[in-house]
Amino acid sequence: MKGLIKIIGVIIVAVLLTSCVAYVDEGRGNGNRLPPGQAKKIYGGSAKDYAPGQVKKRNGY
């Protein structure tokens, strides 16, 4: 009886652990998935060039 309870417990734990799923949101960000300050350090220029909220400023609207 104790063996059966242990087996059922292991099965329940295994089901709980396999039900966890991590999703990646591919539709957001600036394409290279770097914060604007980090992109500036790597590629140069201004952090505004890499910030998605600064589109109007960089296109000359």
KANORDA-V349315 format. One record per helix or strand of 3 or more residues. SS is the DSSP state (2 for helix, 1 for strand). FROM is the first residue (numbers start at 1). LEN is the number of residues. If there is no record, write none. Layout:
SS_FROM_LEN / SS_FROM_LEN
//
This chain:
2_2_17 / 2_36_8 / 2_47_4 / 2_52_8
//
